[in-house]
Amino acid sequence: MRRKMADSRILITGASQGIGRALAEEAAHRGAKVLAAARSSAMLKELQEQARSAGGTLEIVQADVTSRDDRLRMVQAAQDHFGGLDILVNNAGIGATGHFAEAGPDRLRTIFEVNFFGLTETTRVFLPLLKQGNRPAIVNISSVAGKRGIPARSEYSASKFAVEGFSEALRPELAKDGIDLIVVCPGLTQTNFSKNMIEQKAVLQFDHLRGMTSEQVAVATIKAIERGSRQVVLSFQGKLLALVSRFLPRVADRVAARKVRNLFKDEIAAREARRAEQKSGEPKATSEERGAKSEDRKAPTPG
């Protein structure tokens, strides 16, 4: 369903920087009543001062989406400041790079705690408020990595695939309550996301400065909210990746595998050289042994 941002009550997680901050600023600029949530109190206060000086309405709540108490604190803050909520934006997220085999299980679990469980449980606690909201909507910020798994970003990709599956299943469930569910899939974005990763061990690092700005992602997201879009994949490269992955998955597999092999060609060459050396060092069978084996094969089988 269509809606206007003006006077809408909106909560944004991960709002202290990056896409979340840009969304909070843009929503306040358009007349929305914004509740910004994040772990950094100092960054939230800076955001609040900036928004209020521009004439916007923006309240803040310090919260970590992985904490049950903090999730309940966000619900209470929405009730105290605005008497309810119309739009929930699940934006908080973290990532890491490096091959899966070289990482421990804690990295995977940490990413899922924020990107998936934090998102699902924040959604859960806000459903009662959203059911009473005006043209309510849930906005899940996913990624093009939720459309196509990216090598050396396996855990992050998996968490975003989980968000996609959860959103797809939840959307029809919420239809009876009149709640829209919108998924936004940004590609490379000019934020501090890469600097805030748990680990950076990938051989090939992406140049995030070549991506969209946070402000561009924010504007596209708000347009999707106002139009009641089902899903939005951002940037030409993101749309292309999603299309190739959907309609030409084997091509996408071959391209990704070739890139990985090229990055590790020295390691592959060294491994093949070791195998060749080991094979050449094996004792060769004598002519008598080869003859004996030949006679064995010719001998009739009893029975």
C-alpha positions as CSV (number, residue, x, y, z in Angstrom):
1,M,0.0,0.0,0.0
2,R,1.1,3.6,-0.6
3,R,2.0,5.9,2.3
4,K,3.6,9.2,3.0
5,M,6.5,9.7,5.3
6,A,5.1,12.9,6.7
7,D,3.9,12.2,10.3
8,S,4.7,8.5,10.0
9,R,6.3,7.1,13.2
10,I,9.4,5.2,12.1
11,L,12.1,3.3,14.1
12,I,15.5,2.6,12.5
13,T,18.0,0.3,13.9
14,G,21.7,0.7,13.3
15,A,21.0,4.4,12.9
16,S,24.3,5.9,14.2
17,Q,26.1,5.7,10.9
18,G,26.0,4.6,7.2
19,I,22.7,3.7,5.6
20,G,20.8,3.9,8.9
21,R,21.9,7.4,9.7
22,A,21.1,8.6,6.2
23,L,17.7,7.0,6.4
24,A,17.0,8.8,9.8
25,E,18.1,12.1,8.3
26,E,16.1,11.8,5.2
27,A,12.9,10.6,7.0
28,A,13.1,13.4,9.5
29,H,13.6,15.9,6.6
30,R,10.4,14.5,5.0
31,G,8.4,15.1,8.1
32,A,8.5,11.7,9.7
33,K,8.7,11.2,13.5
34,V,12.0,9.2,13.8
35,L,13.2,7.0,16.6
36,A,16.9,6.2,16.0
37,A,18.3,3.2,17.7
38,A,22.0,2.1,17.8
39,R,24.7,1.1,20.3
40,S,26.7,4.3,20.2
41,S,25.1,6.9,22.5
42,A,27.5,9.6,21.4
43,M,26.8,9.1,17.7
44,L,23.0,9.1,18.3
45,K,23.2,12.4,20.2
46,E,25.1,13.9,17.4
47,L,22.5,12.7,14.9
48,Q,19.7,14.1,17.1
49,E,21.2,17.5,17.3
50,Q,21.8,17.6,13.6
51,A,18.2,16.6,12.8
52,R,16.6,18.9,15.3
53,S,18.7,21.9,14.0
54,A,17.2,21.2,10.6
55,G,13.7,21.3,12.0
56,G,13.1,17.5,12.1
57,T,11.6,15.3,14.8
58,L,14.1,12.7,16.0
59,E,14.3,10.8,19.3
60,I,17.0,8.4,20.2
61,V,17.3,5.1,22.1
62,Q,20.6,3.3,22.9
63,A,20.0,-0.3,22.1
64,D,21.7,-3.5,20.8
65,V,19.4,-5.7,18.7
66,T,21.0,-8.8,20.1
67,S,19.8,-8.0,23.6
68,R,16.2,-8.9,24.6
69,D,16.1,-6.1,27.2
70,D,17.3,-3.6,24.7
71,R,14.7,-4.7,22.2
72,L,12.0,-4.2,24.8
73,R,13.5,-0.8,25.6
74,M,13.0,0.2,21.9
75,V,9.3,-0.8,22.1
76,Q,8.9,1.2,25.3
77,A,10.7,4.2,23.7
78,A,8.3,4.1,20.7
79,Q,5.3,4.1,23.0
80,D,6.7,6.9,25.2
81,H,7.8,9.2,22.4
82,F,5.2,8.6,19.7
83,G,2.4,6.5,21.2
84,G,3.1,3.6,18.8
85,L,4.9,2.8,15.6
86,D,4.0,2.7,11.9
87,I,7.3,1.7,10.2
88,L,10.1,-0.6,11.5
89,V,13.3,-0.5,9.6
90,N,15.6,-3.4,10.4
91,N,19.0,-2.0,9.3
92,A,21.5,-3.1,11.9
93,G,24.1,-5.4,10.5
94,I,27.7,-6.6,10.7
95,G,30.0,-8.6,8.4
96,A,33.4,-10.3,7.9
97,T,35.5,-11.4,5.1
98,G,37.8,-14.4,4.6
99,H,37.3,-18.0,3.6
100,F,35.0,-20.1,5.6
101,A,37.5,-23.0,6.2
102,E,39.9,-20.5,7.8
103,A,37.4,-19.1,10.4
104,G,36.0,-20.4,13.6
105,P,32.3,-21.0,14.4
106,D,32.1,-17.8,16.5
107,R,32.4,-15.6,13.5
108,L,29.3,-17.2,11.9
109,R,27.3,-17.1,15.1
110,T,28.1,-13.5,15.8
111,I,27.0,-12.4,12.3
112,F,23.8,-14.4,12.5
113,E,23.0,-13.0,16.0
114,V,23.0,-9.5,14.6
115,N,21.9,-9.9,11.0
116,F,19.3,-12.5,11.4
117,F,18.2,-13.2,15.0
118,G,18.5,-9.5,15.9
119,L,16.2,-8.7,12.9
120,T,13.7,-11.5,13.5
121,E,13.4,-10.9,17.3
122,T,13.1,-7.1,16.8
123,T,10.3,-7.7,14.4
124,R,8.6,-10.1,16.8
125,V,8.5,-7.6,19.7
126,F,7.2,-4.8,17.5
127,L,4.4,-6.7,15.8
128,P,1.7,-5.8,18.4
129,L,2.5,-2.1,17.9
130,L,2.6,-2.3,14.2
131,K,-0.8,-4.1,14.0
132,Q,-2.2,-0.9,15.6
133,G,-0.2,1.4,13.3
134,N,-1.2,3.6,10.4
135,R,-0.4,1.9,7.1
136,P,2.2,-0.2,8.9
137,A,5.3,-1.6,7.2
138,I,8.4,-3.6,8.1
139,V,11.5,-2.8,6.0
140,N,14.3,-5.3,6.1
141,I,17.6,-4.1,4.7
142,S,19.2,-7.1,3.0
143,S,21.9,-7.1,0.4
144,V,22.7,-8.3,-3.1
145,A,24.7,-10.9,-1.2
146,G,21.3,-12.3,-0.3
147,K,20.6,-12.9,-4.0
148,R,24.0,-14.3,-4.9
149,G,26.5,-15.8,-2.4
150,I,29.9,-14.0,-2.6
151,P,33.1,-15.9,-2.1
152,A,35.1,-15.0,1.1
153,R,31.8,-13.6,2.5
154,S,30.0,-16.8,3.1
155,E,28.7,-16.1,6.6
156,Y,27.4,-12.6,5.6
157,S,25.8,-14.0,2.4
158,A,24.2,-16.8,4.4
159,S,22.7,-14.3,6.9
160,K,21.2,-12.2,4.1
161,F,19.8,-15.3,2.4
162,A,18.2,-16.1,5.7
163,V,16.7,-12.6,5.8
164,E,15.3,-13.1,2.3
165,G,13.7,-16.4,3.2
166,F,12.2,-15.1,6.5
167,S,10.8,-12.0,4.7
168,E,9.3,-14.1,1.9
169,A,7.5,-16.4,4.4
170,L,6.4,-13.6,6.8
171,R,5.0,-11.3,4.1
172,P,1.9,-13.4,3.4
173,E,1.5,-14.1,7.1
174,L,1.2,-10.3,7.8
175,A,-1.2,-9.7,4.9
176,K,-4.2,-10.4,7.2
177,D,-2.9,-7.6,9.5
178,G,-2.4,-5.1,6.7
179,I,1.3,-4.9,7.3
180,D,3.6,-4.5,4.3
181,L,7.0,-6.2,4.3
182,I,9.6,-4.5,2.1
183,V,13.1,-5.9,1.4
184,V,15.8,-3.5,0.2
185,C,19.0,-5.0,-1.3
186,P,21.8,-2.5,-1.6
187,G,25.1,-3.3,-3.4
188,L,28.4,-1.7,-2.7
189,T,27.7,1.4,-0.6
190,Q,30.0,4.2,0.5
191,T,29.9,3.6,4.3
192,N,32.2,2.6,7.2
193,F,30.7,-1.0,7.0
194,S,34.0,-2.5,5.8
195,K,35.9,-0.8,8.6
196,N,33.5,-2.1,11.2
197,M,33.8,-5.7,10.1
198,I,34.6,-8.4,12.7
199,E,37.5,-9.6,10.5
200,Q,38.9,-8.7,7.1
201,K,40.9,-11.6,5.6
202,A,39.7,-11.7,2.0
203,V,42.5,-11.6,-0.6
204,L,40.4,-9.4,-2.8
205,Q,38.8,-6.4,-1.1
206,F,35.9,-4.6,-2.7
207,D,36.2,-0.8,-3.4
208,H,33.2,0.5,-1.5
209,L,33.9,4.0,-2.7
210,R,32.8,3.0,-6.2
211,G,29.3,2.1,-4.8
212,M,26.2,4.2,-4.1
213,T,26.3,6.8,-1.4
214,S,24.3,6.2,1.8
215,E,22.1,9.1,0.9
216,Q,21.2,7.5,-2.5
217,V,20.3,4.2,-0.7
218,A,18.2,6.2,1.8
219,V,16.3,8.0,-0.9
220,A,15.6,4.7,-2.8
221,T,14.5,3.0,0.4
222,I,12.1,5.8,1.3
223,K,10.6,5.7,-2.2
224,A,10.1,1.9,-1.8
225,I,8.3,2.6,1.5
226,E,6.1,5.3,0.1
227,R,5.2,3.1,-2.9
228,G,4.7,-0.1,-0.8
229,S,7.2,-2.0,-3.0
230,R,7.7,-5.7,-2.3
231,Q,11.4,-5.7,-3.0
232,V,14.0,-3.3,-4.4
233,V,17.5,-4.3,-5.7
234,L,19.7,-1.3,-6.0
235,S,22.4,-0.3,-8.5
236,F,22.9,-1.6,-12.1
237,Q,25.6,-4.1,-10.9
238,G,23.3,-5.4,-8.2
239,K,20.4,-5.9,-10.6
240,L,22.7,-7.6,-13.1
241,L,24.1,-9.9,-10.4
242,A,20.7,-10.9,-9.2
243,L,19.5,-11.6,-12.8
244,V,22.5,-13.7,-13.8
245,S,22.3,-15.7,-10.5
246,R,18.6,-16.4,-11.1
247,F,18.6,-17.2,-14.8
248,L,22.2,-18.3,-15.5
249,P,23.4,-19.8,-12.2
250,R,26.0,-22.0,-13.8
251,V,27.6,-19.1,-15.5
252,A,27.7,-17.2,-12.2
253,D,29.3,-20.3,-10.6
254,R,32.0,-20.6,-13.3
255,V,32.8,-16.9,-13.1
256,A,33.1,-17.0,-9.3
257,A,35.2,-20.2,-9.4
258,R,37.6,-18.7,-12.1
259,K,38.1,-15.6,-10.0
260,V,39.0,-17.6,-6.9
261,R,41.4,-19.9,-8.9
262,N,43.1,-16.8,-10.4
263,L,43.6,-15.3,-6.9
264,F,45.1,-18.5,-5.6
265,K,47.0,-19.6,-8.7
266,D,50.3,-19.6,-6.9
267,E,48.9,-21.8,-4.2
268,I,47.3,-24.2,-6.7
269,A,50.6,-24.4,-8.8
270,A,52.6,-25.2,-5.6
271,R,50.1,-27.9,-4.6
272,E,50.2,-29.5,-8.1
273,A,54.0,-29.4,-8.0
274,R,54.1,-31.2,-4.7
275,R,51.7,-33.9,-6.0
276,A,53.9,-34.4,-9.1
277,E,57.0,-34.7,-7.0
278,Q,55.3,-37.2,-4.7
279,K,54.2,-39.2,-7.7
280,S,57.6,-39.2,-9.3
281,G,59.2,-40.4,-6.1
282,E,57.0,-43.5,-5.9
283,P,59.0,-46.8,-6.7
284,K,58.3,-48.0,-10.2
285,A,57.3,-51.7,-10.8
286,T,59.9,-54.0,-12.4
287,S,59.2,-55.8,-15.6
288,E,58.8,-59.1,-13.7
289,E,56.2,-57.5,-11.4
290,R,54.3,-56.1,-14.3
291,G,54.4,-59.5,-16.0
292,A,53.1,-61.2,-12.9
293,K,50.2,-58.7,-12.6
294,S,49.4,-59.3,-16.3
295,E,49.3,-63.1,-15.7
296,D,47.1,-62.6,-12.7
297,R,44.5,-60.7,-14.8
298,K,44.6,-63.4,-17.4
299,A,44.2,-66.3,-14.9
300,P,40.6,-67.7,-15.0
301,T,38.4,-67.1,-12.0
302,P,37.5,-70.2,-10.1
303,G,33.9,-71.1,-9.9
